[in-house]
Amino acid sequence: MILCEGETLIGNPGSESSSCLACRRPTVADLDTGTTQVKTEKPLVEIGDFVEGLKTLPRFMATEVYGYVKTHPVEPESLSPYLLFSSASYTRNLIFKNERFELLALCWEIGQVSRIHNHRAQQCWMAAPVGKLSVQNFCVLDRDPEKKTCRLEPGQKYLITPTEPAEVDQNEPVHQVLNLAVFGERAASLHIYSNPIESCEVYSLEQGTYCDVPLYYTSQYGKLCDGETATPLR
């Protein structure tokens, strides 16, 4: 899969300013580095029921979707058809898609990270039924659309865990997702994009540049796409 070392997550290509969220999210220091278990008093739901609930939300707005994701943690075993891993890159596995939103399972080997990217001003919510992930936001200090150059500085950093989903900050939409080696385990995350996206902007912090990158699926509805190689969770 030619995934440009990983895609995902949200952004506003035209935004010149950004600010950090004031809300409390877990940080790396909040958790140990052992295997992450699903510890929640809320009943776990099958992925099929999770999708049906998303489809019936009267409004697909930030607070409504986040509230739904927060109160409907997904049973990891129900994700088995979509948990496909590759040593080359994290994988993007389509679970459901309509005009309103798409739902993907992203699978991360230990140490795999996405590139710094945005989501074309679309909304995104993330949950981690398996393992945990670190998210590093970046502030876009300035950008030149003609030269495709930019200046970034690190912003807020937070964790996604089985009990703590997240919403991509529209004020700071450029970010990177990391399954840090210190976590010592694979991870699988759910990503809801509204509307569905086919490309994103990828940023190079070292070179001070950015470019457009098409997005690909590793699998669709539990079946590997042509030319893709990945192995199921064992």
C-alpha positions as CSV (number, residue, x, y, z in Angstrom):
1,M,0.0,0.0,0.0
2,I,1.5,3.4,-1.0
3,L,0.2,5.3,2.0
4,C,2.9,8.0,2.2
5,E,3.9,6.5,5.6
6,G,0.4,7.0,6.9
7,E,-2.4,9.4,6.6
8,T,-5.4,10.4,8.7
9,L,-6.9,13.2,10.7
10,I,-8.4,16.7,10.2
11,G,-7.7,20.3,9.2
12,N,-8.5,23.7,7.8
13,P,-6.1,24.4,5.0
14,G,-6.9,28.1,5.0
15,S,-6.6,28.7,8.7
16,E,-3.7,30.9,9.7
17,S,-4.2,30.9,13.4
18,S,-4.6,28.2,16.0
19,S,-5.0,27.9,19.8
20,C,-4.8,25.0,22.2
21,L,-7.8,23.3,23.7
22,A,-8.5,24.1,27.4
23,C,-10.3,20.8,28.0
24,R,-8.6,18.1,30.1
25,R,-7.3,15.1,28.2
26,P,-5.1,12.3,29.5
27,T,-1.4,12.9,28.9
28,V,1.4,10.3,28.5
29,A,2.3,10.8,32.1
30,D,-1.2,9.8,33.2
31,L,-0.8,6.2,32.0
32,D,1.7,3.4,32.6
33,T,3.3,1.7,29.6
34,G,1.7,-1.7,30.1
35,T,-1.0,-3.3,28.0
36,T,-4.1,-1.1,27.8
37,Q,-7.3,-2.8,28.9
38,V,-10.8,-1.6,28.3
39,K,-11.9,-0.5,31.8
40,T,-15.3,1.2,31.6
41,E,-18.6,1.0,33.4
42,K,-20.4,1.6,30.1
43,P,-21.5,-1.5,28.2
44,L,-19.5,-2.3,25.2
45,V,-21.3,-2.2,21.8
46,E,-20.8,-4.3,18.7
47,I,-19.4,-2.4,15.8
48,G,-22.5,-3.0,13.7
49,D,-24.7,-1.4,16.5
50,F,-22.2,1.5,16.8
51,V,-22.6,2.2,13.1
52,E,-26.4,2.1,13.2
53,G,-26.3,4.5,16.1
54,L,-24.1,7.0,14.2
55,K,-26.5,6.8,11.2
56,T,-29.5,7.8,13.4
57,L,-27.9,10.8,15.0
58,P,-30.3,13.7,14.2
59,R,-27.3,16.1,13.9
60,F,-23.8,15.3,12.9
61,M,-22.2,18.0,15.0
62,A,-19.2,18.1,17.3
63,T,-20.8,17.7,20.7
64,E,-23.4,15.2,19.5
65,V,-20.9,12.8,17.8
66,Y,-18.3,13.1,20.6
67,G,-21.0,12.4,23.2
68,Y,-22.1,9.3,21.3
69,V,-18.6,8.0,20.9
70,K,-17.8,8.6,24.5
71,T,-20.9,6.7,25.8
72,H,-20.7,3.9,23.3
73,P,-17.3,2.2,23.6
74,V,-16.9,-0.5,20.9
75,E,-16.3,-4.2,21.7
76,P,-12.8,-4.9,20.3
77,E,-13.6,-8.5,19.3
78,S,-16.4,-7.2,17.0
79,L,-13.7,-5.3,15.0
80,S,-11.8,-8.5,14.0
81,P,-12.7,-8.3,10.3
82,Y,-11.1,-4.9,10.1
83,L,-8.0,-5.3,12.2
84,L,-5.3,-5.8,9.6
85,F,-1.7,-4.9,10.3
86,S,1.3,-4.2,8.1
87,S,5.0,-3.7,9.0
88,A,5.3,-1.1,6.2
89,S,2.8,1.4,7.5
90,Y,-0.3,1.7,9.7
91,T,-3.4,0.6,7.7
92,R,-6.7,2.3,6.9
93,N,-9.6,-0.1,6.8
94,L,-13.1,1.1,5.7
95,I,-16.0,-0.1,7.9
96,F,-18.8,2.2,6.7
97,K,-19.3,5.1,4.3
98,N,-22.2,7.3,3.2
99,E,-22.5,10.9,2.1
100,R,-22.6,12.1,5.7
101,F,-19.6,10.3,7.2
102,E,-17.1,7.4,6.9
103,L,-15.8,5.2,9.7
104,L,-12.4,3.6,9.5
105,A,-10.3,1.3,11.7
106,L,-6.7,2.3,11.7
107,C,-4.2,-0.4,12.8
108,W,-0.8,0.5,14.2
109,E,2.2,-1.7,14.9
110,I,4.4,-0.8,17.8
111,G,6.3,2.4,16.9
112,Q,4.3,3.3,13.8
113,V,3.2,7.0,13.3
114,S,1.3,9.1,10.8
115,R,2.8,12.0,9.0
116,I,1.8,15.5,10.2
117,H,-1.4,16.2,8.3
118,N,-4.8,17.8,8.3
119,H,-8.3,16.7,7.2
120,R,-9.4,19.3,4.6
121,A,-11.5,21.2,7.2
122,Q,-13.7,18.1,7.8
123,Q,-14.6,17.1,11.3
124,C,-12.9,14.0,12.9
125,W,-13.5,12.0,16.0
126,M,-11.2,9.2,17.2
127,A,-11.5,6.3,19.7
128,A,-9.0,3.6,20.6
129,P,-10.7,0.3,21.4
130,V,-7.3,-1.5,21.4
131,G,-4.2,0.0,22.9
132,K,-3.6,3.7,23.2
133,L,-2.2,6.4,20.9
134,S,-0.5,9.8,21.4
135,V,-1.7,12.8,19.4
136,Q,0.6,15.8,18.8
137,N,-1.1,18.9,17.5
138,F,0.8,21.6,15.6
139,C,0.1,25.3,15.3
140,V,0.5,26.7,11.7
141,L,2.4,30.0,12.2
142,D,2.4,30.9,8.6
143,R,2.1,29.3,5.1
144,D,2.7,30.3,1.5
145,P,0.2,28.5,-0.8
146,E,2.2,29.4,-3.9
147,K,5.5,28.1,-2.6
148,K,3.9,25.4,-0.5
149,T,6.0,26.4,2.5
150,C,5.0,26.7,6.1
151,R,6.2,27.1,9.7
152,L,4.9,24.9,12.4
153,E,5.3,24.7,16.1
154,P,4.2,21.9,18.5
155,G,0.9,22.5,20.2
156,Q,-1.2,20.4,22.6
157,K,-0.3,16.7,23.1
158,Y,-2.8,14.2,24.4
159,L,-3.7,10.5,24.6
160,I,-6.5,8.5,23.1
161,T,-7.4,5.5,25.2
162,P,-10.2,2.9,25.4
163,T,-12.1,5.2,27.8
164,E,-11.0,8.6,26.4
165,P,-11.9,9.3,22.8
166,A,-11.0,12.6,21.2
167,E,-12.3,15.2,18.7
168,V,-9.8,16.9,16.4
169,D,-9.5,20.5,17.4
170,Q,-10.8,22.8,14.6
171,N,-8.6,25.6,16.0
172,E,-5.5,23.4,15.8
173,P,-6.3,20.8,13.2
174,V,-2.8,19.9,12.0
175,H,-1.6,16.9,13.9
176,Q,0.3,13.6,14.1
177,V,-0.8,10.3,15.5
178,L,1.8,8.0,17.2
179,N,1.8,4.5,18.6
180,L,4.9,5.2,20.7
181,A,7.4,2.4,21.1
182,V,7.2,3.0,24.9
183,F,3.6,1.8,24.8
184,G,4.9,-1.7,23.9
185,E,1.7,-2.9,22.1
186,R,-0.3,-2.7,18.9
187,A,-3.2,-0.3,18.7
188,A,-6.4,-0.1,16.7
189,S,-8.3,3.2,16.5
190,L,-11.7,4.2,15.1
191,H,-11.8,7.4,13.0
192,I,-15.1,9.1,12.0
193,Y,-14.7,11.7,9.2
194,S,-17.5,14.0,8.3
195,N,-17.6,14.5,5.4
196,P,-15.6,11.6,3.9
197,I,-12.2,12.8,2.6
198,E,-10.1,11.6,-0.3
199,S,-7.0,13.6,0.3
200,C,-5.2,15.6,2.9
201,E,-2.3,18.0,3.3
202,V,0.9,16.5,4.7
203,Y,3.5,18.7,6.4
204,S,7.3,18.4,6.8
205,L,8.4,20.0,10.0
206,E,12.1,19.6,9.0
207,Q,11.8,21.1,5.5
208,G,9.1,23.6,6.2
209,T,6.9,22.4,3.3
210,Y,3.5,20.9,2.7
211,C,1.9,19.0,-0.1
212,D,-1.4,17.3,-1.2
213,V,-1.5,13.6,-0.6
214,P,-4.3,11.2,-1.8
215,L,-5.7,8.8,0.7
216,Y,-6.1,5.1,0.2
217,Y,-7.8,2.2,1.9
218,T,-6.0,-1.0,2.9
219,S,-9.3,-2.9,3.0
220,Q,-13.0,-2.1,2.4
221,Y,-15.7,-3.8,4.4
222,G,-13.4,-6.5,5.6
223,K,-11.8,-7.4,2.2
224,L,-8.2,-6.4,1.2
225,C,-8.0,-4.0,-1.6
226,D,-6.1,-5.0,-4.8
227,G,-2.4,-4.8,-4.3
228,E,-2.5,-4.5,-0.5
229,T,-0.9,-6.8,2.0
230,A,-1.7,-7.0,5.6
231,T,-2.2,-9.6,8.3
232,P,-5.1,-10.0,10.8
233,L,-4.8,-9.4,14.5
234,R,-3.8,-12.7,16.2
